[in-house]
Amino acid sequence: MPNKNDLSEVLPEFLKTAVAESGYSWSTMLVRVLAAALLGLFVAWVFRLTHGREKRDARVMATTLVLLTILICMVTLVIRDNVARAFSLVGALSIVRFRTVVEDTRDTAFVILAVVVGMGCGTGLLVVPLLGLPLVALVALGMNRGALQVLAAQRARSKLTVRLALGFSPEQSLSPVLTRWLPEAHLVAVETARQGAALELTYEIVLRQSADMPSVVADLNRVEGVQHVELQMLE
């Protein structure tokens, strides 16, 4: 009876030489490649969850991470501990040229993660990716939340210009509306307008998460004495 873990025993004679030097049973190679595919999917999921939603090509990048994990696993299985084979593969892969520039350094980190996971699966050291992946996921998620908060604050920072007729107090007229919509409002400039018949006040503001620009402008326009309102996002 042929060994179930060595399918080369049941292969035709002309194919036996092709698998004679593999060094691994077919079941072992299959398990490692499947493990690489599953862990690669996990890497791609962490990528999409942390910052992949911000990108247009997020699906392409996620697919690349899964494929890269599987391919690195396969390369590791081919190389094993053969130094000559390793140098041969390095020479063969050196002809590959990538024209896409990695703009985000976080993408590079996930590419390296996929490579490490693939190597771990290929060498049979599954403990390394199984222990490292949850830690990387926690760090990526934690850092991403902080980054998103900073980005949200930056995006919400805006410039508000209000033209108010003379005879109306900016503090009494505008404060109720500004307090309702804006957690932060700093007066940065005041100048006369309409040949001295009005004051033009410029604020640097931060909109509340529940606020939208049209509602803020419409609310300010309803204030008595307000002649003009302009709200624009700061870059």
C-alpha positions, 0 to 999 in steps of 0.5 A, a space after each residue: 500500500 502506498 503511503 497516503 502522505 506521499 502521493 509520488 508513489 502512485 504517480 507515473 514513472 515519468 512524473 516521479 523524478 519531478 517530485 523526488 527531491 521535494 523533501 516534503 510530503 504533498 499533504 505537508 505542502 498543501 497544509 502550509 500553502 492553505 495556511 498561508 492563504 488563510 493568514 494572508 486573508 487575515 492580513 488583507 482584512 486588517 489592512 482594509 479595516 485599518 486604512 484600506 477604506 481610505 483608498 480607491 485601490 484598496 481591493 487591489 492592494 488587499 488581493 496583492 497581500 493575499 497572493 504575496 503571502 501564498 507566493 512567498 510560502 511557495 518560494 520558501 518551500 522551493 528554497 528550503 535550506 538550499 543556498 544555491 537554489 536561494 541565489 538562483 531564485 533571487 537572480 530570477 526574481 530580480 528581473 521583475 520591475 514594479 512601476 507602481 510607487 508606494 505612496 503610503 508607508 503603511 502599505 509597505 509595512 503590510 507588504 513586509 507583513 505578508 512576506 513574513 507570514 508567507 515565510 513562516 508558513 513555508 518553513 513550518 513555523 506557524 507559531 510566529 505568524 499566529 502570535 505576531 498577527 494578532 499583535 500587529 492587528 491590535 497595534 494597527 487598529 489602535 494607531 489607526 483610531 488615533 490617526 483618524 481622530 487627528 485627520 477628522 480634526 484637520 478636515 473639520 477645521 474651516 474658515 468662516 467669514 461673516 459680514 455684520 452690519 454696524 450697530 449689531 454686536 458680534 458677541 450677542 448676535 453670532 455667539 448663540 449660533 456659533 456655540 450651537 454648531 462649533 466646538 471651537 471658534 477663534 476670531 482671527 481677523 476683523 475689517 470694515 466692509 461696504 465703505 465702513 457700513 459693516 464689519 467683516 469677521 473671520 473665524 477659524 472654526 471646527 465643525 461638530 461631527 453632526 454639523 453640515 456646512 449648509 445648515 451652519 450658513 443658513 442658520 447664520 443668514 437668519 441672524 438679524 444684521 448678517 449680510 453675508 456668510 462664507 464657509 470654506 474648508 482649510 487644506 
